[in-house]
Amino acid sequence: MNLTATILLALGMSMDAFAASIGKGATLHKPKFSEALRTGLIFGVIEMLTPLIGWGLGMLASRFVMEWSHWVAFVLLVFLGGRMIVEGVRGDDDEEEKEAPRRHGFWLLVTTAIATSLDAMAVGVGLAFLQVNILATAFAIGCATFLMSTLGMMVGRFIGPLLGKRAEILGGIVLIAIGAQILYAHFMG
């Protein structure tokens, strides 16, 4: 795989994390750049590891991984998105205004990052059958995801105040849409 193909693959793999990061940034109260970097780092590291895991699994049992990864991603993203929508609706029902959180919990970010990176694991399975430098490819995917997730958080920072209480609902809808897109892409080939 040449450099151009690696860069395009890395950017393609980072798009789900970018969209999820926009939603995450929109639900926070003026997230600082350090929070965006933290989110980008978590998403980037996980997105870098999943193609390596997929590559290893591809060497062992590619059929099973390819058959189920889309369902696992779909269920996780729908669960997380549904949770965000429920929290957003509950927030609308509260009479007293609660300030949005200033940062997301570590495990919430890890779970979201895993859910958005399962497609990278499936790509890793496919890469196991090609002559590629998996370490360089995984590193490129991780770097692209770090940059795109950090950028997504900062974009979300500016979108959040415009959306107000609906930001969390919109973030949940985005996660569910990503899950549906993953499932759709699998069935459409």
N, C-alpha and C positions, 0 to 999 in steps of 0.2 A: 504494500500500500504506500503510495507516494505522500509527500508532505501536504499537498492540496487536499487529497482525500482524507487524510488524518484530521486536518483542521476543520473540514466540513463535517466530518463525523463528530468531532468534539463539540462543535457549535450545535449540531442537531441534537446531541444527547443532553445539552445544557438547557434546552428550551423549556422543558417541563419544570425544571428547578427555577428558571427565570420567572415563569408565570406564577408558581407557588410562592416565590419570594415577594413578588409584587403584592399578593394577597396578605402575606405575613407582615410586610412593611405597612400596609394600609390599616391593619388592625391595631398597630401600636401607636402610642402617643409620642409623636415626633421622635422616631428612633434615631439614635446617634449613629455616626459613621462606625464607631466601634462595634455596635450591635449588628450593623450591616456586614462588617468584616467577620464577626463571629458566625453569623448565619452563613455567609459565603464559605467560610472555612469548613463548617460542618457539612454543608451540602457538597462542597468540592471533594473533601476527603472520602465521603461515602460514595460519591459518583466515581471516584478514582478506584475505589476498592471493588465495586460491584462488577466491572468488566473482568477484573482479575479472578474474582470468584466464579463468574460465568465461564471464563476460559478454562479454569480448573474443572468445573462441572462438565463443560463441553468435552473435555478429555475423558470423563467418566460416564456421563449419562445425559447426553444432549437432548434426547427425545423427551424425557420427563420434564426437564427444565423449560424447554420451549412450549410444552403443552400447558404448563400451569403458571408461568410467570405473569402473564397478562391478567389472569384471574386474581392472583395475590395482589398485584398492583391496584386493580379495580376495587377490590374489597377494602383495602387499606385507605385509598383515596376517598371512596364514598363514605367510609366511617369517619375519617378526619373532617371531610367537608360537611357531612351531616352534623357533626359535633359543633363545628363553627357556626353553621346556620342556626342551630338550636340556641347557642350562646348569644348570637346576634339578635334573635327574636326575643329571648328573655331580656336582653339589654333594652329592647324597645319597650317592654312592659314595665320595667322599673321606673318608678316615679322619680326617685332621686338619681341625679346624674352621677355615674361612676366614671372616674377617669380611666382611660384606656391604659393597659399595662405598658411599661416602658421596655420590657424585653420578654421574649418567649422562653419557656422552660427548655432546658437542654433536651430532655427526652421527647418533647413534642417536636422539636426541630429534627432530631434523629429519626423519629418515626416518619415524618413528612419526607425527609431526604431519602429514606429507604424506599418509601412508596413511589417517589418520582424517579428513582434510579434503577428500578427493576428492569426497565427496558434496556438499560446499559448492561445489565447482567445477561440478558438475552443476546445482546450484540456480542458480548464476550464469548458466549457459547459459539456463535457463528465464526468469530475470529479464531477460535481454536482449530478450525479447519482450513485456515488461510496461512500463508507465510507472512506473518506480521510480527513486529516487535511489540509484544503485548504490553511490556512495561512502558515504553514510550507512548503508545496509544492511550493507555490508561492514564498516564500522567497528563497528556494533552486534554483528555476528557475532564479530568479533575481540575485543571487550571481554567479551562473554559467555563466550567460550572461555578468555580469560585468567583470568577469575574462577573458572570451573568447573574448569579444569586446576589452578590453584593450590589450590583447595579439595580436589580429588581427590588431589593429592600429600599433603596434610596428613591426609586420611582414611586413605590408604595407610600413612602413618607409624604410625598406631595399629593397623591391621590386620596389618602386617608382623610385629611381634613375636609376635602370636597364632598366625600361620601358620608361623613359623620358616622352615625350608628350603623348604617348599612354596609360599612366596609367589611365587617366580619361576615355578614351574610354573603356579600359578593365574593370574598375570599373562599368561603365554603363552596359556592357555586363553581368557582374556577377549579378547585380541587376535584370536584365531582366531574366536571367537564373533561379534565385531564384523564381521569380514570375511564370515562366513557370513550374518549378518543383512543386510548390504549386498547381497549376491548374492540372497538370498531376497526382499528388498524389491523388487529390480529385476524378478525373474521374476513376482512376485505383482502387480506393477503398482502 
